[in-house]
Amino acid sequence: MFVIPEGFKERYSQIVDDPEAFLASLERLTPKSFRVNSLKASAEEVKARFESYDMTVRQMPWYGDAFVSENPDVGSTLEHCLGWIYIQELVSMLPPLLVREELGSASWVLDGCAAPGSKTTEMAAIMQNRGTIVANDLDYSRIRALKFNLEKVGALNTMITNRNLLDFPENQFDVVILDAPCTSEGTMRKSGAMFTNWSPTEIPKYSRIQKAMIVKSFDLLRPGGSMVYSTCTFAPEENEEVVDWLLKNRQDAKLETITVEGMKLSEGITGWEGKEYDSRVKLARHVWPHHNDTGGFFMAKVTR
């Protein structure tokens, strides 16, 4: 059992619908999850292979290529070694799904903080290696993992850049994914060790960076294009407040309604600790761990 700090409990019990269930969910590890890489295999092929190993997998109702398994050996299978499957958190699969239709016809896509490549490889599969994805990351040490994963899954429509997103050259992308660096509170179910180091003092620092990044990412979007802003944290300062900042500073930014059939999502909040946000941030969505047995996640879909 994980020891959850009292400050964390007090902070987030204010905004979840069922604090007791929320906190109880954080004391359990997330199920092992993976995505079928449609560049190399189909969901039916993978299911049949795992059945032959007597390895039980469960397909998600909201995404046919998403699976969970109670078997920790999923990552040791031949299918993982060959790139037929990609080990990925369920909530991490959501941003590309929000722009799946746009990706079908996109010719120029940016993944602003791409390493280690979960969302980049997912987009490459959705696009079936058509168009061009620019996979950018500031941290050179993570580029190796990004390159390895792109090669492993057979992503051929991707180029890697190693730049500070805030200094990225002016371009006009059809789709932009900004899975921003954050305090990662939503990943606490991976390891209780994160609770040991939890402190709200880092939140303002990340919020400042995210505000600059979301505006820059929007400026890289062509008129008519779509952007997804996401984090794996619960903090309103890193979520709704960042989206509110964009709406206040870019008048042509529009928020879109988000639905994922088969998954329970919760509206964004419009105020936090004395701050009032633009009412449109209600269109953003939280994924709370106790609703879908996942990690925590926040996402907003923006069009220009």
C-alpha positions as CSV (number, residue, x, y, z in Angstrom):
1,M,0.0,0.0,0.0
2,F,1.2,3.5,-0.9
3,V,1.4,6.2,1.7
4,I,-0.4,9.2,0.3
5,P,0.7,12.6,1.8
6,E,-2.0,14.5,3.7
7,G,-1.3,17.6,1.6
8,F,-2.1,15.7,-1.6
9,K,-5.3,14.3,-0.1
10,E,-6.5,17.8,1.0
11,R,-5.6,19.4,-2.3
12,Y,-7.3,17.0,-4.7
13,S,-10.3,16.0,-2.6
14,Q,-11.6,19.4,-3.4
15,I,-12.1,18.7,-7.1
16,V,-12.8,15.0,-7.5
17,D,-16.3,13.6,-7.4
18,D,-15.5,10.8,-5.0
19,P,-12.4,11.5,-2.9
20,E,-12.5,8.1,-1.2
21,A,-12.6,6.1,-4.4
22,F,-10.0,8.4,-6.0
23,L,-7.5,7.9,-3.1
24,A,-8.1,4.2,-2.9
25,S,-7.4,3.8,-6.6
26,L,-4.0,5.5,-6.2
27,E,-3.0,2.7,-3.8
28,R,-3.2,0.1,-6.5
29,L,-0.8,-0.4,-9.4
30,T,-2.1,0.2,-12.9
31,P,-2.8,-2.9,-15.0
32,K,-0.2,-3.7,-17.7
33,S,-1.3,-2.1,-20.9
34,F,-0.2,-2.1,-24.5
35,R,-1.2,-0.9,-28.0
36,V,-1.2,-3.1,-31.1
37,N,1.1,-1.5,-33.8
38,S,-1.1,-1.6,-36.9
39,L,2.0,-1.0,-39.1
40,K,3.0,-4.6,-38.4
41,A,0.1,-6.5,-37.0
42,S,-3.7,-6.5,-36.4
43,A,-5.5,-6.7,-33.1
44,E,-6.9,-10.0,-34.1
45,E,-3.5,-11.4,-34.9
46,V,-2.1,-10.3,-31.5
47,K,-5.1,-11.7,-29.6
48,A,-4.7,-15.1,-31.3
49,R,-1.0,-15.2,-30.6
50,F,-1.5,-14.4,-26.9
51,E,-4.3,-17.0,-26.6
52,S,-1.9,-19.6,-27.9
53,Y,0.4,-18.6,-25.0
54,D,-2.5,-18.9,-22.5
55,M,-2.0,-15.2,-21.8
56,T,-5.2,-13.4,-21.1
57,V,-5.6,-9.9,-22.6
58,R,-8.6,-7.6,-22.5
59,Q,-9.5,-5.3,-25.4
60,M,-10.6,-1.8,-24.5
61,P,-14.1,-0.7,-25.7
62,W,-12.9,2.8,-26.6
63,Y,-10.0,1.8,-28.8
64,G,-9.7,-1.5,-30.6
65,D,-5.9,-1.5,-30.6
66,A,-5.7,-1.0,-26.8
67,F,-5.3,-3.9,-24.4
68,V,-4.7,-4.7,-20.7
69,S,-3.3,-7.8,-19.2
70,E,-2.7,-9.0,-15.6
71,N,0.3,-10.9,-16.9
72,P,3.5,-8.9,-16.2
73,D,5.3,-10.9,-19.0
74,V,3.6,-9.0,-21.8
75,G,6.7,-7.0,-22.3
76,S,8.8,-10.1,-22.6
77,T,6.9,-11.6,-25.5
78,L,8.2,-12.0,-29.1
79,E,5.4,-9.6,-30.2
80,H,6.9,-6.9,-28.1
81,C,10.4,-7.6,-29.3
82,L,9.3,-7.5,-33.0
83,G,7.4,-4.3,-32.5
84,W,3.9,-5.8,-33.0
85,I,2.9,-4.2,-29.7
86,Y,4.0,-1.1,-27.9
87,I,3.9,-1.0,-24.1
88,Q,2.0,2.2,-23.3
89,E,-0.2,3.6,-20.6
90,L,-3.9,3.6,-21.7
91,V,-4.3,7.4,-21.1
92,S,-1.2,8.1,-23.1
93,M,-3.0,6.7,-26.1
94,L,-5.8,9.4,-26.0
95,P,-4.2,12.5,-27.6
96,P,-3.7,10.9,-31.1
97,L,-7.2,9.5,-30.9
98,L,-8.7,13.0,-30.4
99,V,-7.2,14.0,-33.8
100,R,-7.5,10.6,-35.6
101,E,-9.8,12.0,-38.3
102,E,-7.4,15.0,-38.9
103,L,-4.4,12.7,-39.0
104,G,-6.0,10.7,-41.8
105,S,-5.5,13.6,-44.2
106,A,-2.6,15.5,-42.5
107,S,0.6,16.1,-44.4
108,W,2.6,18.0,-41.7
109,V,2.3,17.0,-38.0
110,L,4.3,18.1,-34.9
111,D,4.9,16.1,-31.7
112,G,6.4,18.9,-29.7
113,C,7.7,16.8,-26.7
114,A,8.0,13.4,-28.4
115,A,10.4,11.2,-26.5
116,P,10.3,8.3,-25.9
117,G,7.8,8.1,-28.8
118,S,4.6,6.7,-27.5
119,K,2.3,9.2,-29.3
120,T,4.6,9.6,-32.3
121,T,4.5,5.9,-33.0
122,E,0.7,5.8,-32.5
123,M,0.3,8.7,-35.0
124,A,2.5,7.0,-37.5
125,A,0.3,3.9,-37.3
126,I,-2.9,6.0,-37.6
127,M,-1.4,7.7,-40.6
128,Q,-0.1,4.4,-42.0
129,N,3.2,6.1,-42.7
130,R,1.7,8.8,-44.9
131,G,2.4,12.4,-44.4
132,T,5.3,13.7,-42.3
133,I,5.6,13.8,-38.5
134,V,8.2,16.0,-36.9
135,A,9.1,14.3,-33.6
136,N,10.8,17.0,-31.5
137,D,12.4,16.8,-28.0
138,L,14.6,19.1,-26.1
139,D,16.4,16.4,-24.1
140,Y,19.1,14.8,-26.2
141,S,19.5,11.9,-23.8
142,R,15.9,10.8,-24.6
143,I,16.4,11.0,-28.4
144,R,18.1,7.6,-28.4
145,A,14.9,6.0,-27.0
146,L,12.8,7.9,-29.5
147,K,14.9,6.8,-32.4
148,F,14.9,3.2,-31.2
149,N,11.1,3.0,-30.8
150,L,10.5,4.6,-34.2
151,E,12.7,2.0,-35.9
152,K,11.3,-0.8,-33.9
153,V,7.6,-0.2,-34.9
154,G,8.5,0.6,-38.5
155,A,7.6,4.3,-38.5
156,L,8.9,5.6,-41.8
157,N,7.2,9.0,-42.0
158,T,9.0,10.6,-39.1
159,M,11.9,13.0,-38.7
160,I,13.5,13.8,-35.4
161,T,14.5,17.2,-34.2
162,N,16.3,18.1,-31.0
163,R,15.2,21.7,-30.2
164,N,13.7,23.8,-27.5
165,L,10.1,24.0,-28.6
166,L,10.0,27.7,-27.6
167,D,12.6,28.4,-30.3
168,F,11.2,26.1,-33.0
169,P,11.3,27.6,-36.5
170,E,8.1,29.1,-37.8
171,N,6.0,26.5,-39.6
172,Q,2.4,25.7,-40.3
173,F,1.4,22.3,-39.1
174,D,-1.9,20.5,-39.7
175,V,-1.8,18.8,-36.3
176,V,0.2,19.6,-33.2
177,I,0.5,17.3,-30.1
178,L,1.8,19.0,-27.0
179,D,2.1,16.4,-24.2
180,A,3.8,18.9,-21.9
181,P,6.4,18.2,-19.3
182,C,4.6,18.3,-15.9
183,T,4.7,17.1,-12.3
184,S,3.4,13.7,-13.4
185,E,1.1,13.2,-10.5
186,G,-1.1,11.1,-12.6
187,T,1.6,8.4,-13.0
188,M,1.7,7.7,-9.2
189,R,0.1,4.3,-9.7
190,K,3.2,3.1,-11.4
191,S,5.3,3.3,-8.2
192,G,4.5,4.5,-4.7
193,A,8.0,6.1,-4.7
194,M,6.5,9.2,-6.3
195,F,4.4,9.9,-3.2
196,T,7.6,10.1,-1.2
197,N,8.9,13.0,-3.1
198,W,5.5,14.7,-3.8
199,S,5.4,18.5,-3.1
200,P,3.2,21.2,-4.6
201,T,6.2,23.6,-4.8
202,E,7.2,22.4,-8.3
203,I,3.8,23.1,-9.8
204,P,4.2,26.9,-10.4
205,K,7.5,26.3,-12.2
206,Y,5.9,23.8,-14.6
207,S,2.9,26.0,-15.1
208,R,5.0,28.9,-16.3
209,I,6.8,26.7,-18.8
210,Q,3.6,25.1,-20.1
211,K,2.0,28.5,-20.7
212,A,4.8,29.5,-22.9
213,M,4.8,26.2,-24.7
214,I,1.0,26.1,-25.4
215,V,1.1,29.6,-27.0
216,K,4.1,28.6,-29.1
217,S,2.5,25.4,-30.2
218,F,-0.7,27.2,-31.2
219,D,1.4,29.7,-33.2
220,L,2.8,26.7,-35.2
221,L,-0.7,25.5,-36.1
222,R,-2.1,26.4,-39.5
223,P,-5.5,28.1,-39.7
224,G,-8.0,25.3,-39.6
225,G,-5.5,23.0,-37.8
226,S,-6.0,21.0,-34.6
227,M,-3.9,20.8,-31.5
228,V,-4.1,18.6,-28.4
229,Y,-2.6,19.9,-25.1
230,S,-2.2,17.2,-22.5
231,T,-0.5,16.4,-19.2
232,C,-0.4,13.4,-16.8
233,T,-1.0,15.5,-13.7
234,F,-3.9,16.6,-11.6
235,A,-2.9,20.2,-10.9
236,P,-5.3,22.8,-12.2
237,E,-2.3,25.2,-12.5
238,E,-0.8,22.9,-15.1
239,N,-4.1,22.1,-16.8
240,E,-7.1,24.5,-16.9
241,E,-4.9,27.5,-16.0
242,V,-2.7,26.8,-19.0
243,V,-5.6,26.4,-21.4
244,D,-7.1,29.6,-19.9
245,W,-3.8,31.4,-20.6
246,L,-4.0,30.4,-24.2
247,L,-7.6,31.6,-24.6
248,K,-6.7,34.9,-23.0
249,N,-3.7,35.4,-25.2
250,R,-4.8,34.1,-28.6
251,Q,-8.3,35.3,-29.6
252,D,-8.5,32.8,-32.5
253,A,-8.1,29.8,-30.2
254,K,-11.2,27.6,-30.0
255,L,-11.8,24.7,-27.6
256,E,-13.6,21.6,-29.0
257,T,-15.8,19.2,-27.2
258,I,-14.0,15.9,-26.3
259,T,-15.8,12.6,-26.1
260,V,-14.2,9.1,-26.1
261,E,-17.0,6.5,-26.4
262,G,-16.6,3.8,-23.8
263,M,-14.5,5.9,-21.4
264,K,-15.7,8.1,-18.6
265,L,-14.3,11.7,-18.8
266,S,-14.9,14.7,-16.5
267,E,-15.2,18.4,-17.3
268,G,-12.5,20.9,-16.7
269,I,-13.0,23.1,-13.7
270,T,-13.5,26.9,-14.0
271,G,-11.9,28.1,-10.9
272,W,-9.2,27.1,-8.4
273,E,-7.9,28.7,-5.2
274,G,-9.4,32.1,-5.9
275,K,-8.7,32.2,-9.6
276,E,-11.5,32.2,-12.2
277,Y,-10.9,30.6,-15.5
278,D,-12.6,31.2,-18.9
279,S,-15.8,29.2,-18.8
280,R,-14.8,27.4,-22.0
281,V,-12.2,25.4,-20.1
282,K,-15.1,23.2,-19.1
283,L,-14.7,21.6,-22.6
284,A,-11.3,20.2,-21.5
285,R,-11.4,16.8,-19.9
286,H,-9.9,14.9,-16.9
287,V,-9.4,11.2,-16.8
288,W,-9.6,10.3,-13.1
289,P,-7.9,7.0,-12.1
290,H,-11.0,5.7,-10.2
291,H,-13.3,6.1,-13.2
292,N,-11.5,3.8,-15.7
293,D,-8.8,2.0,-13.7
294,T,-6.1,4.1,-15.4
295,G,-3.5,6.7,-14.6
296,G,-4.6,10.3,-14.3
297,F,-4.7,12.5,-17.4
298,F,-5.8,15.9,-18.7
299,M,-6.5,17.0,-22.3
300,A,-7.8,19.8,-24.3
301,K,-8.4,19.9,-28.0
302,V,-7.8,23.3,-29.6
303,T,-8.6,24.5,-33.2
304,R,-7.5,27.6,-35.0
